[in-house]
Amino acid sequence: MAGLYDEPVDKRSAETVGALGTLGALGGAFAFILGFADVGYGDKLLAAGGLLVLSGLLLRIEAAIWRSSGPAVGGD
């Protein structure tokens, strides 16, 4: 019976996903902070910023799991 992590993992893809997660979390934090300013879209910016931060953090967690599992192919 084949295991879940028998296939080689491309570490470069995990680094890309982690970078996208970081950018998403930073953009979400910026939008969340702008939501407290009086720019006219306060409620929507708070909600969108919060969702972006959560999704960015989930992407970073996924990238960390991806990097730590299975044998490496490519990358350092």
DSSP file (Angstrom, degrees, kcal/mol; ACC not computed):
  #  RESIDUE AA STRUCTURE BP1 BP2  ACC     N-H-->O    O-->H-N    N-H-->O    O-->H-N    TCO  KAPPA ALPHA  PHI   PSI    X-CA   Y-CA   Z-CA
    1    1 A M              0   0    0      0, 0.0     2,-0.2     0, 0.0     0, 0.0   0.000 360.0 360.0 360.0 126.7    0.0    0.0    0.0
    2    2 A A        -     0   0    0      1,-0.1     2,-0.1     2,-0.0     0, 0.0  -0.488 360.0-128.6 -76.0 139.6    1.5    3.3   -1.1
    3    3 A G    >   -     0   0    0     -2,-0.2     3,-0.9     1,-0.1     4,-0.2  -0.322  21.0-110.5 -81.8 169.2    1.9    6.0    1.6
    4    4 A L  T 3  S+     0   0    0      1,-0.2     3,-0.3     2,-0.1    -1,-0.1   0.833 115.1  41.5 -68.4 -33.4    0.6    9.6    1.3
    5    5 A Y  T 3  S+     0   0    0      1,-0.2    -1,-0.2     4,-0.0     4,-0.1  -0.090  76.3 111.5-110.7  34.7    4.1   11.1    1.0
    6    6 A D    <   +     0   0    0     -3,-0.9    -1,-0.2    64,-0.1    -2,-0.1   0.784  60.7  83.3 -75.7 -26.7    5.8    8.5   -1.3
    7    7 A E  S    S-     0   0    0     -3,-0.3     2,-0.0    -4,-0.2     0, 0.0  -0.519  92.3-104.1 -77.4 143.6    6.0   11.1   -4.2
    8    8 A P        -     0   0    0      0, 0.0     2,-0.5     0, 0.0    64,-0.2  -0.364  33.6-133.4 -64.2 146.7    9.0   13.5   -4.2
    9    9 A V  E     -a   72   0A   0     62,-2.9    64,-1.9    -4,-0.1     2,-0.9  -0.880   6.0-134.3-106.5 132.1    8.1   17.0   -3.1
   10   10 A D  E >>  -a   73   0A   0     -2,-0.5     4,-1.1    62,-0.2     3,-0.6  -0.769  15.7-164.6 -85.2 108.4    9.3   20.0   -5.1
   11   11 A K  H 3> S+     0   0    0     -2,-0.9     4,-1.9    62,-0.7    -1,-0.2   0.774  82.8  64.5 -68.1 -26.9   10.6   22.4   -2.4
   12   12 A R  H 3> S+     0   0    0     61,-0.4     4,-1.9     1,-0.2    -1,-0.2   0.875  99.3  52.9 -65.7 -35.7   10.6   25.4   -4.8
   13   13 A S  H <> S+     0   0    0     -3,-0.6     4,-2.4     1,-0.2    -1,-0.2   0.890 107.2  52.1 -65.1 -38.3    6.8   25.2   -5.2
   14   14 A A  H  X S+     0   0    0     -4,-1.1     4,-2.4     1,-0.2    -1,-0.2   0.879 107.7  52.0 -64.7 -37.4    6.5   25.3   -1.4
   15   15 A E  H  X S+     0   0    0     -4,-1.9     4,-2.2     2,-0.2    -1,-0.2   0.889 109.6  49.7 -65.7 -37.9    8.7   28.4   -1.3
   16   16 A T  H  X S+     0   0    0     -4,-1.9     4,-2.4     2,-0.2    -2,-0.2   0.919 111.1  48.4 -65.5 -44.1    6.4   30.1   -3.9
   17   17 A V  H  X S+     0   0    0     -4,-2.4     4,-2.2     1,-0.2    -2,-0.2   0.899 111.5  51.0 -63.4 -40.4    3.3   29.2   -1.9
   18   18 A G  H  X S+     0   0    0     -4,-2.4     4,-2.2     2,-0.2    -1,-0.2   0.895 109.6  49.7 -63.3 -40.6    4.9   30.6    1.3
   19   19 A A  H  X S+     0   0    0     -4,-2.2     4,-2.4     2,-0.2    -2,-0.2   0.904 110.8  49.4 -65.9 -40.7    5.9   33.8   -0.4
   20   20 A L  H  X S+     0   0    0     -4,-2.4     4,-2.5     1,-0.2    -2,-0.2   0.888 110.1  51.9 -64.4 -38.1    2.3   34.2   -1.8
   21   21 A G  H  X S+     0   0    0     -4,-2.2     4,-2.5     2,-0.2    -2,-0.2   0.897 109.3  49.6 -63.4 -40.6    1.0   33.6    1.7
   22   22 A T  H  X S+     0   0    0     -4,-2.2     4,-2.5     2,-0.2    -2,-0.2   0.929 112.0  47.5 -63.8 -45.6    3.3   36.2    3.2
   23   23 A L  H  X S+     0   0    0     -4,-2.4     4,-2.6     1,-0.2     5,-0.2   0.902 112.6  49.6 -63.1 -40.6    2.2   38.8    0.6
   24   24 A G  H  X S+     0   0    0     -4,-2.5     4,-2.4     2,-0.2    -2,-0.2   0.914 111.9  47.7 -63.7 -43.1   -1.5   38.0    1.2
   25   25 A A  H  X S+     0   0    0     -4,-2.5     4,-2.3     2,-0.2    -2,-0.2   0.898 113.5  47.7 -66.3 -40.2   -1.1   38.3    4.9
   26   26 A L  H  X S+     0   0    0     -4,-2.5     4,-2.2     2,-0.2    -2,-0.2   0.920 113.2  47.7 -66.8 -42.9    0.7   41.6    4.6
   27   27 A G  H  X S+     0   0    0     -4,-2.6     4,-2.4     1,-0.2    -2,-0.2   0.891 112.5  50.1 -63.4 -39.1   -1.8   43.0    2.1
   28   28 A G  H  X S+     0   0    0     -4,-2.4     4,-2.6     2,-0.2    -2,-0.2   0.892 109.1  50.8 -65.9 -40.1   -4.6   41.9    4.4
   29   29 A A  H  X S+     0   0    0     -4,-2.3     4,-2.4     2,-0.2    -2,-0.2   0.906 110.6  49.8 -63.8 -40.5   -3.0   43.5    7.4
   30   30 A F  H  X S+     0   0    0     -4,-2.2     4,-2.3     2,-0.2    -2,-0.2   0.925 113.1  45.7 -62.9 -45.0   -2.7   46.8    5.5
   31   31 A A  H  X S+     0   0    0     -4,-2.4     4,-1.4     2,-0.2    -2,-0.2   0.882 111.7  52.9 -65.6 -37.9   -6.4   46.6    4.4
   32   32 A F  H  X S+     0   0    0     -4,-2.6     4,-0.6     2,-0.2    -2,-0.2   0.918 110.6  46.4 -63.8 -43.6   -7.4   45.7    8.0
   33   33 A I  H >X S+     0   0    0     -4,-2.4     3,-1.2     1,-0.2     4,-0.6   0.897 110.0  53.7 -66.4 -39.8   -5.5   48.8    9.4
   34   34 A L  H >< S+     0   0    0     -4,-2.3     3,-0.7     1,-0.2     5,-0.3   0.795  96.8  68.4 -63.6 -26.6   -7.0   51.0    6.7
   35   35 A G  H 3< S+     0   0    0     -4,-1.4    -1,-0.2     1,-0.2    -2,-0.2   0.781  96.7  52.8 -62.8 -26.9  -10.4   49.7    7.8
   36   36 A F  H << S+     0   0    0     -3,-1.2    -1,-0.2    -4,-0.6    -2,-0.2   0.709  97.0  82.3 -81.3 -20.7  -10.0   51.6   11.0
   37   37 A A  S << S-     0   0    0     -3,-0.7     2,-1.6    -4,-0.6     3,-0.3  -0.399  97.3-104.1 -77.6 161.9   -9.2   54.9    9.2
   38   38 A D  S    S+     0   0    0      1,-0.2    -3,-0.1    -2,-0.1    -1,-0.1  -0.607  72.3 130.8 -89.8  79.5  -12.0   57.0    7.9
   39   39 A V  S    S-     0   0    0     -2,-1.6    -1,-0.2    -5,-0.3    -4,-0.1   0.400  75.4-109.4-111.5   0.1  -11.8   56.1    4.2
   40   40 A G  S    S+     0   0    0     -3,-0.3     3,-0.1    -5,-0.1    -2,-0.1   0.188 107.2  71.5  96.5 -18.4  -15.5   55.2    3.6
   41   41 A Y     >  +     0   0    0     -7,-0.1     4,-2.9     1,-0.1     5,-0.3  -0.058  56.9 137.4-116.9  31.3  -15.2   51.5    3.2
   42   42 A G  H  > S+     0   0    0      1,-0.2     4,-2.2     2,-0.2     5,-0.2   0.859  70.4  42.7 -49.3 -54.0  -14.4   50.7    6.8
   43   43 A D  H  > S+     0   0    0      1,-0.2     4,-2.2     2,-0.2    -1,-0.2   0.919 117.6  46.2 -63.2 -43.9  -16.6   47.6    7.3
   44   44 A K  H  > S+     0   0    0      1,-0.2     4,-2.9     2,-0.2     5,-0.2   0.881 112.2  50.3 -69.2 -37.7  -15.7   46.0    4.0
   45   45 A L  H  X S+     0   0    0     -4,-2.9     4,-2.7     2,-0.2     5,-0.2   0.888 109.8  51.2 -68.3 -37.7  -11.9   46.7    4.5
   46   46 A L  H  X S+     0   0    0     -4,-2.2     4,-2.3    -5,-0.3    -2,-0.2   0.941 114.7  42.8 -62.1 -46.1  -12.0   45.1    7.9
   47   47 A A  H  X S+     0   0    0     -4,-2.2     4,-2.3     2,-0.2    -2,-0.2   0.939 117.5  44.8 -66.2 -47.4  -13.7   42.0    6.6
   48   48 A A  H  X S+     0   0    0     -4,-2.9     4,-2.4     1,-0.2    -2,-0.2   0.908 114.2  50.0 -64.8 -41.5  -11.6   41.7    3.5
   49   49 A G  H  X S+     0   0    0     -4,-2.7     4,-2.4    -5,-0.2    -1,-0.2   0.914 110.7  49.4 -63.2 -43.0   -8.4   42.4    5.5
   50   50 A G  H  X S+     0   0    0     -4,-2.3     4,-2.3    -5,-0.2    -1,-0.2   0.911 112.1  47.9 -62.4 -42.4   -9.2   39.8    8.1
   51   51 A L  H  X S+     0   0    0     -4,-2.3     4,-2.6     2,-0.2     5,-0.2   0.890 111.5  50.6 -66.1 -39.0  -10.0   37.2    5.4
   52   52 A L  H  X S+     0   0    0     -4,-2.4     4,-2.6     2,-0.2    -2,-0.2   0.904 110.0  49.9 -65.4 -40.5   -6.8   38.0    3.6
   53   53 A V  H  X S+     0   0    0     -4,-2.4     4,-2.4     2,-0.2    -2,-0.2   0.943 113.0  46.6 -62.9 -46.5   -4.7   37.6    6.7
   54   54 A L  H  X S+     0   0    0     -4,-2.3     4,-2.2     1,-0.2    -2,-0.2   0.923 114.5  46.0 -62.1 -44.8   -6.3   34.3    7.5
   55   55 A S  H  X S+     0   0    0     -4,-2.6     4,-2.2     2,-0.2    -1,-0.2   0.887 111.9  52.1 -67.6 -36.9   -5.9   32.9    4.0
   56   56 A G  H  X S+     0   0    0     -4,-2.6     4,-2.0    -5,-0.2    -1,-0.2   0.908 110.5  47.8 -63.2 -41.7   -2.3   34.2    3.9
   57   57 A L  H  X S+     0   0    0     -4,-2.4     4,-2.2     2,-0.2    -2,-0.2   0.885 110.2  52.3 -67.0 -37.6   -1.5   32.4    7.2
   58   58 A L  H  X S+     0   0    0     -4,-2.2     4,-2.5     2,-0.2    -2,-0.2   0.892 108.6  50.9 -64.1 -38.7   -3.1   29.2    6.0
   59   59 A L  H  X S+     0   0    0     -4,-2.2     4,-2.4     2,-0.2    -2,-0.2   0.900 109.7  50.3 -64.2 -39.7   -1.0   29.3    2.8
   60   60 A R  H  X S+     0   0    0     -4,-2.0     4,-2.1     2,-0.2    -2,-0.2   0.892 110.8  48.9 -65.7 -38.5    2.1   29.8    5.0
   61   61 A I  H  X S+     0   0    0     -4,-2.2     4,-2.3     2,-0.2    -2,-0.2   0.927 111.3  49.8 -64.8 -44.3    1.1   26.8    7.1
   62   62 A E  H  X S+     0   0    0     -4,-2.5     4,-2.6     1,-0.2    -2,-0.2   0.903 110.5  50.3 -60.4 -41.7    0.5   24.7    4.0
   63   63 A A  H  X S+     0   0    0     -4,-2.4     4,-2.5     2,-0.2    -1,-0.2   0.891 109.2  51.2 -65.0 -39.1    3.9   25.7    2.6
   64   64 A A  H  X S+     0   0    0     -4,-2.1     4,-1.6     2,-0.2    -1,-0.2   0.904 112.6  45.6 -65.5 -40.4    5.6   24.7    5.8
   65   65 A I  H  X S+     0   0    0     -4,-2.3     4,-0.8     2,-0.2    -2,-0.2   0.915 112.5  51.6 -65.8 -42.2    4.0   21.3    5.8
   66   66 A W  H >< S+     0   0    0     -4,-2.6     3,-0.6     1,-0.2    -2,-0.2   0.893 110.5  48.4 -61.8 -41.4    4.8   20.9    2.1
   67   67 A R  H 3< S+     0   0    0     -4,-2.5    -1,-0.2     1,-0.2    -2,-0.2   0.835 112.5  48.1 -68.2 -32.5    8.5   21.7    2.8
   68   68 A S  H 3< S+     0   0    0     -4,-1.6     2,-0.4    -5,-0.2    -1,-0.2   0.529  98.8  80.1 -90.3  -4.5    8.8   19.4    5.7
   69   69 A S  S << S-     0   0    0     -4,-0.8   -60,-0.1    -3,-0.6    -4,-0.0  -0.843  85.8  -5.8-111.0 139.5    7.2   16.3    4.1
   70   70 A G  S    S-     0   0    0     -2,-0.4     2,-0.1   -62,-0.1   -64,-0.1   0.167  95.2 -45.8  76.9 166.9    8.7   13.8    1.8
   71   71 A P        -     0   0    0      0, 0.0   -62,-2.9     0, 0.0     2,-0.2  -0.423  64.9-111.6 -70.9 147.1   12.0   13.6    0.0
   72   72 A A  E     -a    9   0A   0    -64,-0.2     2,-0.4    -2,-0.1   -62,-0.2  -0.539  26.0-169.1 -83.8 143.9   13.2   16.8   -1.7
   73   73 A V  E     -a   10   0A   0    -64,-1.9   -62,-0.7    -2,-0.2   -61,-0.4  -0.979  62.0 -20.0-128.6 117.9   13.4   17.2   -5.5
   74   74 A G  S    S+     0   0    0     -2,-0.4   -63,-0.5     1,-0.2    -1,-0.2   0.042 100.5  67.3  72.5 171.8   15.2   20.4   -6.6
   75   75 A G              0   0    0      1,-0.2    -1,-0.2   -64,-0.1   -64,-0.0   0.026 360.0 360.0  68.0 177.2   15.8   23.5   -4.5
   76   76 A D              0   0    0     -3,-0.1    -1,-0.2   -65,-0.0    -2,-0.1   0.388 360.0 360.0-108.6 360.0   18.1   23.6   -1.5
